């Protein structure tokens, strides 16, 4: 058995869930959560990136639509 894991004789679903939850709790204590400033900064980067992609895809869609329209209505 792995070191650090709770030892138990049961192999039932309840035992597996219990072990999972204990390991989950232990791992969550190790997480370093970002501060407010970093979270706001990352969110701003994501929003700006999405807006740039939306504009690009909108322009491509418009251009291709005009091309298809002009080809079909020659």
N, C-alpha and C positions, 0 to 999 in steps of 0.2 A: 504494500500500500504506500502511496506517496506521502512524503513527510509534510506535515502541516494540514493534512486532511483529517477531518473527524473520523474516528474509527467507530464502526457500528457493524453488528452482525446481520442486520436486516438488509434484504435486497429488494424490498417492496417499493412501490411507487412513493409512498409517504417518506421513506428513508431517503430516497434519491432526491426528492423535492427539498427535504430538510438540508441535506448536504449542499445542494445547489444554492439555496438561500443563504446558508452560512458562508459559502465561498463568495457569493455575490456581495454580501455585506463587507467582507474583508477586502475585496478588490475595490469597492466603492470608496473605502476609507483611504486608499492609495491615490485616488484621482486628484489631480491639481486642477481646480476649476479656474477658468479665466476671470479676470476682474471685469468690472463694468466698462472701463475704458477700452479694453481689448475686445470685448463683446460688441460694443457700439461700432468700433472701427471695422471689425470683420463683417458686421452686418452691412455697413455702408459699402464696403468693397463688393459684397455679393449683389446688392441692389444695383449699383452702378454697372457691374459686369452684365447682369441680366438685361438692363435697359439698353446697353450697347448691342447685345446680341439680338434683342427684339427689333431695334432700329435696322440693323443689318439685314435680318431675315425679312422684315417688312419691305425694304428697298429691293431685295432680290425677288420677292414675290411680285411686287408691282412691276418690275422690269420684265420678268418672265411672262407675266400676264399680258403686258402690252405687246411683247413679241408674238405670243400665241394668237392674240387678237388680230394683229396685223397680218399674220400668215393665213389665218382662216378667213379673213375678210378682204383678200386681195382683190 
